[in-house]
Every structure is written in C-alpha cells, then in structure tokens.
Amino acid sequence: MTGFDIRIVERTLQFKQPAGTSRGVLLEKPSFFVVAQDNEEDGRMGIGECSLIPGLSPESAPRARMELKKLAASGTLDPKSMSLQYPAVRFAAETALIDLLNEGDRTLFPGPFTEGRPAPINGLIWMGDPAGMVDQAAALLERGFDTLKLKVGALDFEQELECLQAIRSIAPAEKVTLRLDANGGLDDGNVAVTLRKLERLAAFNIHSMEQPVKPGQWKKMQSICADSAIPIALDEELIGVHDTTLRRNMLHVIQPAFVILKPSLIGGFVEANHWIDLAAEVGAKWWATSALESNIGLNAIAQWAADATLEDPDPIPQGLGTGSLFTDNVPSPLVVEDGTLRIDTAGLEDRSHANGWDLTSLLS
C-alpha cells in the first residue's frame, strides 16, 4: 500500500539487569519503530517494531537503519516486496501495516486475546551463576509459572547439572515443565558426546531442547533428533532459510519435534505461517518466542500466536514473557499474571488508565 507518511523512531532499550546469553551479556539493545500515518483516512496511524539482537539478527543496526530510511522515503508499506535478508525490517513494516489497517489501536488480530483471554507463556531463566539461576526459578514459581525455560551451554556442564538438580528440587516434574535452550552450546564436534549430554539432561524430565548444536549442520542435527533422549526444537536453524524447497528439505532431513518461531528473525507473520505449514508435514509442533521486542512487538506477536492457536484445545505455552525486561519499555496494557500474558481491557477502554497504551515517550 502506498501514500503513507512514514517516519522512523530509534530507541536503545536498557535492560533492568544484565541479560546473560550464550553469546555474551546484553546490557542494552537497539530497536527502531516504524510509524506510518495515512493522511487520507483521518490520519490513522500504525506502528511496527524492528527489534535487533546483536550477534543473532541478520541485520546489523547500521544496515537496518539504512533499509528503514529507504522504507520511509518510499511512503510504501508492502512487506511481501521486501527482502528477507532484512527480516526485522520486514516484520516492522508488516506489523505497522496491519496495525494501521485495524485503526491503529494496536489490535492487530481481533479475538479472544484482545478481549482479555490469557495466553500461557513460559518463564525465562537467564544464564548466570547457579545460585542466581535457582533464585530466578523460585521467583518465577512464585509468580505462577508452570513452564520454565532455562538457558544452558555456557557454564561447565557438571555445574549446569547441579543447577538443574536444585531447580527440580523446588519445581517437581509433575507440576512444572522444564524447557532447555542451548543456542548451539552442546556442539562438541562429536554427535556421540552431544547425545550423552542430552541423555544426562533427560534425567531431569526435560520437555525439549532448543538448538543443541550450531545451525547449518543438517546431518549432525538429523542424527541427534533421531537418537536424542530429549525432543529437539529448531530455533536459529530457521534464520536465513528463505527458499521454500530449502525449508522443506531441511525439515524433512532433520525431522525435529518442534520449531521455534521468532517473527523478527524470520521475516514476519507470513513467513511464520509458512514455517508452521511446512513443519506440519513432518509432524513438528511449534511455539513463538520474542526477539526481545518492546511491548509494541511483543503485543503483535502475542496476538498472532493466540490467533494461530485458537483451535488448539491445549496450546503450548509461548515464549513471550519479555515485557518486563527493560527500564524504558513502552507503557502498555500487557500484563504477565499467573504464568500467562493478557491484555488489561480496562486499560484499553480508558487510555488514562495506568496500564493503557502511552506512546508519548516513543513518538516525541
């Protein structure tokens, strides 16, 4: 669609506390917001977010900035014509367009979620010292989470086993689901070694292991998926795979149990839906996770995921509990409560409500 006044707002979001990942510790992250206004339709406005994770997102911040400037100059929002080489930019354009078409009130996918129905999510335990990770688990359990996701692969392996043992002592398997994410951290160059580690980890009744080895090693991942004591989920493996035939071949070769969808890293909702269809061909299920978006991007992904799982009687908890990570997030009606994410509809009806959308700081 053409004829928009598009501007780009850049913000550096500050983490409340250092966020430990297998790629290092994050203290801040770059985000860009696409603000599109339709001057022919009562000035209605749509907002999308381009969220980048340094070291993981295909776009660097300078490259994203350049592509977004081109987008603003074009006055056009046509995500399907945009290169998948810049998936976060494309996601920003897509969500800005959907928001604008839905009257710019951040209701992108009208349905039960936007009417206040909670969506189950997992609680995320960041990498750190073992005692601190156990403390994180205890805090999440206090907040009502019954699915926890733990980052592994950065500490000494024996130390991580001890950490899991301590977490399981307060989070028994009959009550709490544990997911693990290695971000390639179990890649020892030897499939047998990786499988032995997975077998030892399986003793803690693990739901799934995300990306045990680095992406691009299809045969290695195929062997791991075939013999792993823990069901395997593909995450980074999906990034940068754009061709339909290549996507299908990869899934049919590897045969994962799950795929993890980060719309900011794979090019938006159209591409995510395509991955869902292809994954179904090999019997793989899915859930969505964020790329550490602000509440703007998180809101969009939560609505899409709730809409995509509407017919599922027992939806897999999504990985979308990141709204409280930043000191300078966009105030919004998104609320994490009892292990779920929901929209405070009272806040939507009354924009002066403390939880209502407040874009003043973003747009000023």
N, C-alpha and C positions, 0 to 999 in steps of 0.2 A: 504494500500500500504506500502511496506517495502523498506529498503535500503536508508533511509534518514539520513543525518547528522542534528540532531535536538538540538538546544540549547534554553535555557530559559533566557529571559532578564526580570529582575524585576525592576519596577519603582513605586514610590509613587507619584501620581499626586496631585498637590496643587490647591485647589480652589481659584479663584480670590477673592471671598468674601465668608463668611460663608454660607453654604447651609442648610437652615432650613428645617427639615422634621419632621414628627410625631414621629420619633424615635430619635430625637435629632438633633444637629447641626454638620454637617460634615465640617472639615477643610481640609482634605486630604483623599485619598482613594488608596488602593493597586491595582495595575494592573501587570499582567505578560504577556509577549509576547512570543509566540511560533514561533521560526524562523527555518524553515525547508528548507534544501538545498538538491537538487537531484544531486549528483555528477556524475550521468550517463547521464544527459540531459543538458550539457553545464552549469552546476552549477546554474540553475534557482532556485529561492528562493520564498517561500511563507511565509506569516506572518499572524498569528491569535492572537487574544487577549482574555485573561482570565480576565474579569473585575469583581470585587467583591464589593458589597455594604455591609459594616459591619452591622450586625443585620438583614439582609434580605437574603443575599445569603446563600444557603445551605452549601457551603464550607467556612470554616474559611481560613484565609491566610496561616497558617501553613499546613493545610490539602491540600489546593490547591498546595502549593509549593512541598509537598511530591508526589502528584499524577503527577505533571508536570515533576518532576525528573525521575519518572518511565517511563513516556512517552518518554523523551529524551533518556534514556538508551535503550529503546526498538528499536529505529530507525524506528518505525512504526507509520503511521497515518491511523487508522481505527476507525473513530468515532462511528460507529454502534456497535462495540465490547466494547465500553467504558461504564462504569456505569453511569446511570442517577442520581446517588447520588451526582455526581460532574458535574452539568450541565455547569458551566462556563468553566471548563477544557475541556469538550467535545466540547463546542462551539468553543473554541480556536483551537482545533485540526481540527475540521470540516472546519473552515474558512481558516486555514493555508493550508489545502489540496486543497480546491477549488482554492485558490489564486495561489498555485504552478501549478496546472493543467492548469490554464489560464495564464501561462507565468510569473506569479509573478509581474504583473504590477498594482495590486490592482483592476483589472477589473474582479470581480467575476461572475457577471451576465450581460454580454454584452446586451445592449438595449438602449432605449431612455434616461434613466437617465445618463448612462455613456457617452452618446453623448451630454449631456448638458441640457436635458429637466428637468425643475424644478419639484420638488415634494412638494406638500403643506404640511406644518407642523404646529403644534401649538406652541405658545409662552408660556413658563413656568414661572409662578409667584411663587417664593419661599415663604415659611412661614416666617413671621416676624411681626413687628408692623404694624398696619393697614395703617398708612400713608405711610410707606415704600412700602407696597404691592400695594397701589394705584399708587405710583410713578413708580413701576415696570410695571404696566399695561400701564401707559401713555407712557413709553419708548418703550414698545413692539408695541403699536399702531403707534408710530412714525416710527417704522421700517417696517410697512406694514402688520403686523399680523392681520388676521380677525378671528382667533380662539385662545382663551386663555385658559390655564389650570391653575386652582387655587387650591393649597393645602389647605384643611380645616381640622378641627377636633382637632387642638392643642390649639387654642385660646378659650376664652369664646365665647359661641355660639352667644350671642347677639352682641358681638363685631364683630364677623365674618359677621353677617347680615348687620351691618353698613358698613363694608368694602365692601361687595358686592354691597350695595346701591351706595356707592361712585364710585365703578368701573363702574357700569351700567350708572352712570351719564355722564361718558366720553366714554363709549363703549355701545351704544344703541343696543338692541337686533336685530333690523332689519339690523344691519351692522356687529355685532361681535357675534360669537358663544362662549359661556362660558361652559367649562367643569370643573367639580369638582372632586377632589380625596381626599377621607377621610383616606385612609390607615387604615381602621378599627376604625377611630376616632369617629364614631357615634354609637358605640356599647355601649348602655346604659343598657344592660341586659333586656330590655323590648322592644319588637317589636313595640308596640304602640307609645312609646316615639320616637323611631327612625323614624317611619313613619310621626309623627307630625313635626319633624325637617325637613324631606325631603319635606313635604308639604310647609313649610315656605320658604325653599330654592327655591322651584319651582316658587315662585313669581318673581324670577329674570330671568325667561326663561332660564333654565339650560338644556343643551344638554344631559348630562349624569353625573352620579355619580359613580366613581370607588370605589369599595370595601368599602361600608358604615360600615360593621361590620367585625370583625376579621374572618379569614378563618377557615374552618372546621365545620361550623355550617350550614349544608345544609338546614335543616328545617326552621331555622330562616331566612336564605337568600331566601328561596323559598317564604316565607310569604311576605318578603319585596319586592321582584321582582313582586309579584302578585299585590300588592296594592300601590306601590310607585308612587308618583306624578312625579318622575324623572326616566327615563330609567336607569337601573342598569348595570354596567360593572364589570366583574370579573377580578381581577388582581392577588393579592397574592394567591387567591383561587387555581390558576393553579399550583403553585410551589409545587413540591414534589409529584404530582399525576402522576404516571408513567404508570400504568396498563390501557390498552385500555378500558376494561369493566368498570373500576372505573371512568375513564374520561367521558365515555358516560353516565353512571348512574348519575354522578354529574350534567352534563349539562341538562339531561332530568328532574331531580328533581328540580333544581334551576330555569331553564328557563330564563337565563339572556338575556338582549337585545344586549350586546356586550361582547367580551372577549378581554383582553389586552395582547399582546404577547411580552414578553421580552426574546429574544433568549438566553441571558446569564443566565437566571434564570430557563429556562425550557428545556435546552439541545440542542439548536441549531435550524437550519432551518428545518431539517427533522421532528423534534418534533413540531415545529411551524406549519408546513403544515398539520400535523396530527390534531392538535387542530382546524385549520381552517375547515377541512373536518367535524369534529365532531360537531363543532358549527353550521355549515350549516344545520345539521339535525334538530336543534331546532329553526332555523331562526335567529340565532345570528350573527351579523356582527363583524368585528374586526379591530383593528389597532395595529401597533407596537410602542413600546417605548423602549428607551435605558435603560441600567443599568449603566448609567453614564460612558460609554466607552470613551476612547480617540478617536481620528479621525480614528484609524485603525478599531476598532469595529464598530464605527458609520457608516463608509463608507460601510462596509459589510452589515449591517442591512438595510441601505438606499437602496442599490442596490437590495437586496432581496425583500423588501417591494414594490419597484417600479415595479419589475418584477411580483410579485404576484398580483398586482392590475392593470396590463397592460390592461386588458379587461374591467375594470370598468370605465364607462364614467364620473362618479362623485366620485372619490376616497375620502375616509375620510382622513382628514389631519393626518399625522403620528406624533408621539411624539418624534421627532428626532433632536430637536434643541439644543443639548448639547455641540456642538463642541467648543463653546467659554467660557466654564466654567473654564478652567484650565490655569494657568500661564505657564505651561510647556508641553502643548499638542504637539503632533507630527505635524509639519507643513504639510499641505495638500492642495489639490485644492478644498476642500469642502467649499462652500460659502453659508451663510444664507443671503437671499435678498428678500425683499418684501413678507415676510411670507412664503418663500419657501426655500428648500435646493437644491442646484445644484452643479455640478462639473464644475469647470472652465477648459474647454477643452483646452484652450490655455496653461494653466499651465501644463497639461498632455503632450502636444506635445513638450514643451520646459521645460526640467527639471530644467533649471536655473531660470525659472520664479518664482517670489516671492511666488506664490500660488502652485507651483509644489510640489510633494512629496519630502520630505527631511528626510531620515531615518538615517542620520549621527549620530545625538544625541542618537537615540534609539539603534543603533547597535554597537556603540563604547563602 
